[in-house]
Amino acid sequence: MNHEISKSHFSVRRIAITGILSALSIALNFTPIGFMLVPGLQVQITLMHIPVIIGAILEGPVVGAFIGMIFGLTSLYTATYTPLPIAFAFLNPLVSVLPRILIGIVAHYSYSALNKALKEKGQVLSIGVSSILGTATNTIGVLGMIYILYAQRFIDALGLTGKVSGTYIFAMAFPNAPLEVLAAVLLSVPVVLAVRKMRR
């Protein structure tokens, strides 16, 4: 009987966390909160991958993949109605959705492997590294699919002329990528630790 109650609470908790983080992912996409302007650098970074990472670490790969799918679908929806010249690339789910699903899978399994090796004393490191790998999955996955599917068309849409190779697409990630990694670590670590502490 106690096992059934515990299982029920576990399911309710998982559904609640999935719903909250999915809603947060949608809110970040449709409000300016999802993009943070870094003072002094005039660089805008995204925070929309962070709920995916947190969900994957807290509740597993299925939850992480689901929140990632929500992130991807909102990105696809936004691309449908945005006038940006590069929006066409994000109309393809292989660009807008698939890499975002993979964020949750990579974040969970990297955390799981590190947590098993480092035990409780390595919680901060495990969460931090999985946040880095989850963020890298988003950046490399999206830009990689654009490179594979639309390299020249994407470059043309940016209005670049001359001898510009497809590798320019990956160069676009800097200096944004390191700052997005930093943001993911700084936000994911305390949130995951706080939620874990409340469960005890």
N, C-alpha and C positions, 0 to 999 in steps of 0.2 A: 504493500500500500504506500509506504513512504517513498519507495523507488518510483512509483507511478506519479506521485505528487511532484517529486524532484524532477522527473522527466518532463512533466507538464510545465513546471516553472522554467525549466531550461528552454523549452520550445517557445514559451511566451517571451522570455528574455531575448532569445535570438531574433524572433520576429520584430520585437520592439526596436532592437539595435539596428536591424536591417532597415526598418522603416524610417527611423530617425536619420541615419546616415544617407539613405537614398534621397530623402527630402532635402537634406543639407546639400547634397551633390547637385540637385536640381536648382536650389536657391543660389548656389555659387555660380552656376552657369548663366542664370537669368538676371543676376544683379552685379553691380560693380565689385561686390565683395570677393568674387572669384578671381579677380585680377588685382594684384597689389603693385603699386608703383614704388620702386625702391628709391628713397630720398637720395639726392646727390648724383645718382647714376642714370636717371631717366630711363630706367629699365623696368618693364612691366612683366611680372611673373605670375603664373597661374597657381592656384591652390586647390583646383578641382580634383586632383588625383589623391589628395590626402584622406578624404573620407573612405576611399576604396582601400587604402593601405591599413587604416585603423580597423575597418570592418573585417578585413582578411586576417589580421593578427588576433583580434578578439574572438571571432566566431568561425574562422575556417575559410577554406578556398571557395566553397559554394557561395557563401555570403559575400566574400570579396569579389568573386566573379559577377555576381548579380548587381552589386553596387557599381562595379565597373561598367556593366552593360547599361545601367541607367545613365551614367556619366557619358558613355558613348552615344546613346540615343538622343540625349539632350544636345550633344555636340552636332549630331547629324541634323536634328531639327533646326538648330540655329543656322546651320549652313544653308538650309533650304530658303531661309528668309533674309540672309545677309547679302548686302551688295558687294562684299569684298571680292576682288578678282580671283583669289585663291580658294574661294568657298567650294568650287566644284570638286576639289579633291576630297573634302569631308562629306560629300554626298555618297561616297562609296563606303559601305560598312567595314570594308577591309582596312580603311584608314581611320575612320571615326569610332568604330565600335570594337573591333577585334583587339587592338593593342590595349584598350582600356579594360577589357575582360581579363587580359593576361596580367595586368597590374596586380589584381587580387590573387591570382594563382602564384605568381612569382613571390609576392610579399609574404604570403602564408608559408609556402614551403621553405623559403630561405630562413624565415623566423623559426619555423619548427626545427629545422636542422641545427641551427645555431643554439637554440634554446636547449635542445637535447644534449649538445656537446658542452655548453657552458653552465647549464643548470640555472638555478635562481640568481646566483651572483652575477650572471652575465645578462640580466634582463635588459638593461639599458643598451648594451652593445648589440644584443640580438634585435631589439626593436629598431635601433639606429641603422644597422646594416640593411635590414629588410626594407626600411623606408628609402634608403639610397637605391637599392635594387628595384624597388617598385617604381620610383621616380624615373630611373633610367629606362625601365621597360616602356613607360609612357613616351618618353622623348625619342628613344631609338625606334620603338615600334611604329609610331606615327610618321616620323621622318623617313624611316626605312621603307614603309609602304608607299609613301609619296615618291620616293626615289625610284622604286621598282616599277610603279604604275604610271607615274606622271612626270618624271624628271624634267624633260624639256618643256612640256606644256606649263609646268609649275613655274619654271624659270622665266618663260615668256610672259606669264601672267604677272610676274613681279616687275616687268618692264626692263629686265636686264638684257643688255646686248653685248656683243663681242664674244670673246672666248671664256664663257662661264661654264664650268663643268658641273655635272650633277652633284659633285661633292659639296658644292656651295649650299645645298639644302641642309646638310648636316652642320655646316658652319653657322647656320642661322641659330643654332641652339645656344650659342655663346654670346654674351655672358649669362643668359637666362638660366641655362641648365644647372650650373653650380649653385645659384641662388635658390632655385626650386628644390634642389636636394637639401640645402640647408634649412629651408622652410619646412620641408616634410619631416626632417629629423626633429627640429625644435618644437613642432606641434604634435607629432605622433607620439614621441616618447612620454611626455607628461600626461597626455590624454589616456593612453593605454595603461600606464602605471596607476593613474587615478581610478579608472574603472576597475582594474584588477583589485585595488585596495578596498573599494566599496563592496566588492563581492565577498570578501573574507569575513 
